[in-house]
Amino acid sequence: MAYEFRLPDIGEGVAEGEVVRWFVKEGESVQEDAPLVSVLTDKANVEIPSPKSGKVLKLHAHVGDKVKVGGLLVTIDAPGGAPAASALASSSGAAPPASASAAASAGQRPASAPGGPGPSVAPSQGPALASPYVRRLAAEKGIDLSRVRGSGPGGRIVEADLERPTGSAAASAALPAPTLPSPSKGPPPSPAGGPAPSAPPAAEIAERVPIRGLRRVIAEHMAEATHRAAHFTYVEEVDVSELVHLRERMAKHVEKQGLRLTYLPFVLKGVLAGLRAHPRLNATMDDEHNELLVRSAYHLGIATAAPDGLIVPVVRNADQKSIIQLARAIQDLSERGRAGKLQRAELSGSTFTISSLGALGGVLATPILNYPEVAILGVHKIQRRPVYRADGTIGPAELMNLSVSLDHRVLDGYEGAQFLATVKSYLEEPHQLFAELA
C-alpha cells in the first residue's frame, strides 16, 4: 500500500524546509529509520529518517525545492501504508500544503486583477514562497503575499515583484516598449544611462553554480543585514605580547587533556568584559517596534567555516564559563558544525558575534552584522612587529587588529570605541581576565 510521508514538525517556529539532499531514488528500497532526506531549516541541516520500510514510488520534491511543514515529500510502497491521502490531510479536513514545485506550477496560471498601483497578483494557490526579508518588506507595505505573482525561480516572490503594477494592462502600460539594437549604433542604453547589461558568451562560462541550501540562506541573511543596518566599523591595534606568553604556558597543561587552547577563549573573556561595561552592544534590534532590546544574557556567536558555508554556533551563557570551559565549548561546536551535526537551537539566539579566521585573519576586515544583532567583532592575525616604547627604546611586540562593526542607527562611534578600548585593556593585561568579580 502507498504510504505518503509529509515533512514533519522539525523544530519550534519552523514553517518550511529546503530539500538539500535525497538519500534514495525512485524505484529503490529503503529501510525504516535509514536516512531518507536532508532538509535545511534556517541554518541547520536536519537529516530525516524513513518512517517505513518499502519501495520508493515517487519523490515529490527536488533538491532546492522548499516544502512547507505538512507538505508531501515521498510516497513509499510499504505494508500498512495509507492508500490515499495521509493522516495529516484527512484529520484536518483540508488539502495538504503544496510543495515548492507544486506552488511553482500553480504560479504559472495567474489571473489578472483590475489595474492600479501595486504588485502583480494571482489567485492564492497556498503559502507564498518568499524569503524572510521579502516577507518583512511586504508587511511594511501592507501587501498580501498570497496575492502576489512570483517571478523568481519556482515561482518565488522577489523584491521586484512587490513594486510591479497590477494586472496585465497596467503592467504593459508601466513598461516601455522594447527597443531593438541598431547594428550601427550598438545595444540600447540601460535605464541609468550606461550600456545595457549582457550575458557573457556561453564559451566563457566555466560553471553555473546554483545558489541554494546554506549558501542561499547566507545570501539572504547578508542582504537583509546590509539593507536593514547602517554599518560602521572602528579598528584598534592591540599589543598581545603578554597574552601570547600566557597562552603558551597554559596550553602545555591544557593540551594534555586533549583540548586545543587557541586565543579565541581569551578574546571571548575580553569581549564579555567589554559588554558588561557597555551593555548596549549586547543587544538585538526589534525593527518592527523600533526598539533596541538590551539583553541580560550573554550568548556569543562564533562564526565558523563549514563545508557548505559560514555558520554561527552559539556559546550560551558564556559569562558563566571559565577559559577552559569556553575552549571546550568552542572546540565542540566547531567540530560538530563542520560535520553538520549541530541542532537548530545551537545556531540561533546569539546576542553578539565574533568572527575570526585565526592565522588567516588578515590585517583588517569589516564584518557584516549578524542581524538583528547590533555589533560584531572581527579578530585578525597576530604579527610580530617592531614598536616604539614609552621609554624610548624600539623592540619587538606581538600585535593584532580588532575591528568592531556597529549598527550606526542605534550605536555611535564613541560607544564602539569605548567598548573596544575595554577589550583591548583586558587582552593587553590578560591577568585581568582571571580577576573579574562575579
Residue, then its C-alpha position, 0 to 999 in steps of 0.5 A: m500500500a502507498y504510504e505518503f510521508r509529509l515533512p514533519d514538525i522539525g523544530e519550534g517556529v519552523a514553517e518550511g524546509e529546503v530539500v538539500r539532499w535525497f538519500v534514495k531514488e525512485g524505484e529503490s528500497v529503503q529501510e525504516d529509520a535509514p536516512l531518507v532526506s536532508v532538509l535545511t531549516d534556517k541554518a541547520n541541516v536536519e537529516i530525516p529518517s524513513p518512517k517505513s520500510g518499502k519501495v520508493l514510488k515517487l519523490h515529490a520534491h527536488v533538491g532546492d525545492k522548499v516544502k512547507v511543514g505538512g507538505l508531501l515529500v515521498t510516497i513509499d510502497a510499504p505494508g500498512g501504508a495509507p492508500a490515499a491521502s495521509a493522516l495529516a490531510s484527512s484529520s484536518g479536513a483540508a488539502p495538504p500544503a503544496s510543495a515548492s514545485a507544486a506552488a511553482s506550477a500553480g504560479q504559472r496560471p495567474a489571473s489578472a486583477p483590475g489595474g492600479p498601483g501595486p504588485s502583480v497578483a494571482p489567485s492564492q494557490g497556498p503559502a507564498l514562497a518568499s524569503p524572510y526579508v521579502r516577507r518583512l518588506a511586504a508587511e511594511k507595505g501592507i501587501d498580501l503575499s498570497r496575492v502576489r505573482g512570483s517571478g523568481p525561480g519556482g515561482r518565488i516572490v522577489e523584491a521586484d515583484l512587490e513594486r510591479p503594477t497590477g494586472s496585465a494592462a497596467a503592467s504593459a502600460a508601466l513598461p516601455a516598449p522594447t527597443l531593438p539594437s541598431p547594428s550601427k549604433g550598438p545595444p540600447p542604453s540601460p535605464a541609468g544611462g550606461p550600456a545595457p547589461s549582457a550575458p557573457p558568451a556561453a564559451e566563457i562560462a566555466e560553471r553555473v553554480p546554483i545558489r541554494g541550501l546554506r549558501r542561499v540562506i547566507a545570501e539572504h541573511m547578508a542582504e537583509a543585514t546590509h539593507r536593514a543596518a547602517h554599518f560602521t566599523y572602528v579598528e584598534e591595534v592591540d599589543v598581545s605580547e603578554l597574552v601570547h606568553l600566557r597562552e603558551r604556558m597554559a596550553k602545555h597543561v591544557e593540551k594534555q587533556g586533549l583540548r586545543l587552547t587557541y586565543l579565541p577563549f581569551v578574546l571571548k573573556g575580553v569581549l564579555a568584559g567589554l559588554r558588561a561595561h557597555p551593555r548596549l552592544n549586547a543587544t538585538m534590534d526589534d525593527e518592527h517596534n523600533e526598539l533596541l532590546v538590551r539583553s541580560a544574557y550573554h550568548l556569543g556567536i562564533a562564526t565558523a567555516a563549514p563545508d557548505g558555508l559560514i555558520v554561527p554556533v552559539v556559546r550560551n551563557a558564556d559569562q558563566k564559563s571559565i577559559i577552559q570551559l569556553a575552549r571546550a565549548i568552542q572546540d565542540l561546536s566547531e567540530r560538530g558544525r563542520a560535520g553538520k551535526l549541530q541542532r537548530a537551537e545551537l545556531s540561533g539566539s546569539t546576542f553578539t558575534i565574533s568572527s575570526l579566521g585565526a592565522l588567516g585573519g588578515v590585517l583588517a576586515t569589516p564584518i557584516l552584522n549578524y542581524p538583528e544583532v547590533a555589533i560584531l567583532g572581527v579578530h585578525k592575525i597576530q604579527r610580530r612587529p617592531v614598536y616604539r616604547a614609552d621609554g624610548t627604546i624600539g623592540p619587538a611586540e606581538l600585535m593584532n587588529l580588532s575591528v568592531s562593526l556597529d549598527h550606526r542607527v542605534l550605536d555611535g562611534y564613541e560607544g564602539a570605541q569605548f567598548l573596544a578600548t575595554v577589550k583591548s585593556y583586558l587582552e593587553e593585561p590578560h591577568q585581568l581576565f582571571a580577576e573579574l568579580a562575579 
